[in-house]
Amino acid sequence: MFPRKKLIKAFFREKPVEILLSLREGPKYPTTLSKETDCTYSHTIKLLESFRKFGLVDFEKKGRIKIVRLTREGEELANAFYSVLTKLYKLGGGEPGEEKG
């Protein structure tokens, strides 16, 4: 069992949620995730390693290249975050993916 503070620190920040939501679209390269989420490559890798330890992502190596994909548990968590964000946007009068100023 992971300590509560560790879980909160890992998942209730912007970049980890953005990475999980991006992976909902399908498997991606870490560099693609970095660019899509405006996150440094090293930080992206650190987050992905943390996700792997939680059982949320798998890495598939093709030569020197890694492809990242969500596990079933990762898909469930990403979908849960998406549902929460969708609800929050509706309450705020917007749509997911639409930035409010």
C-alpha positions in Angstrom: 0.0 0.0 0.0 1.3 3.4 -0.9 1.2 6.2 1.6 -1.5 8.8 1.1 0.8 11.7 0.8 2.8 10.0 -1.9 -0.3 9.3 -3.9 -1.5 12.9 -3.6 1.9 14.2 -4.6 2.0 11.9 -7.6 -1.4 12.6 -9.0 -2.9 15.9 -7.9 -0.6 18.0 -10.0 -1.1 19.3 -13.5 1.6 17.4 -15.5 0.9 13.9 -14.3 -2.8 14.4 -15.1 -2.0 15.8 -18.5 0.3 12.9 -19.3 -2.4 10.3 -18.3 -5.0 12.2 -20.3 -2.7 12.3 -23.3 -2.1 8.6 -23.1 -5.9 8.0 -23.3 -5.5 8.7 -27.0 -3.2 5.7 -27.4 0.4 4.6 -27.1 3.0 7.4 -27.5 6.7 8.1 -27.4 8.0 9.9 -24.2 9.2 12.7 -26.4 5.7 13.2 -27.8 4.3 13.2 -24.3 6.9 15.8 -23.3 5.9 18.1 -26.2 2.2 17.7 -25.8 2.3 18.5 -22.1 5.0 21.1 -22.2 7.1 19.1 -19.8 10.8 18.5 -19.9 11.9 15.1 -21.2 13.6 14.2 -17.9 10.6 15.1 -15.8 8.3 13.2 -18.2 10.5 10.1 -17.8 10.5 10.5 -14.0 6.7 10.7 -14.0 6.4 7.7 -16.3 8.7 5.6 -14.1 6.5 6.5 -11.1 3.4 5.5 -13.1 5.1 2.2 -14.0 5.7 1.5 -10.3 2.0 2.2 -9.6 1.1 -0.2 -12.5 -0.5 2.5 -14.7 1.8 2.3 -17.7 3.9 -0.3 -19.6 6.9 0.4 -21.7 7.5 -1.4 -25.0 11.0 -1.2 -26.4 11.5 -1.3 -30.1 15.3 -1.1 -30.5 16.4 2.0 -28.7 12.9 3.6 -28.7 10.4 3.2 -25.9 6.6 3.4 -26.5 4.4 4.0 -23.5 0.9 2.7 -23.1 -1.6 2.7 -20.3 -2.4 -0.5 -18.5 -6.0 -1.4 -17.7 -5.6 0.3 -14.3 -4.0 3.3 -16.0 -6.9 3.5 -18.5 -9.4 3.4 -15.6 -7.6 6.2 -13.7 -7.2 8.3 -16.9 -10.9 7.9 -17.6 -11.8 8.8 -14.0 -9.7 12.0 -14.3 -11.4 12.8 -17.6 -14.8 12.3 -16.0 -14.0 14.6 -13.1 -12.6 17.3 -15.4 -15.6 17.0 -17.7 -17.9 17.5 -14.7 -15.9 20.5 -13.5 -15.9 22.1 -16.9 -19.6 21.7 -17.2 -20.1 23.3 -13.8 -17.9 26.2 -15.0 -19.8 26.5 -18.3 -17.0 25.2 -20.6 -15.9 22.1 -22.4 -12.9 19.9 -21.7 -9.8 21.1 -23.5 -11.2 24.7 -23.5 -9.0 27.1 -21.6 -10.7 29.6 -19.3 -8.9 32.9 -18.8 
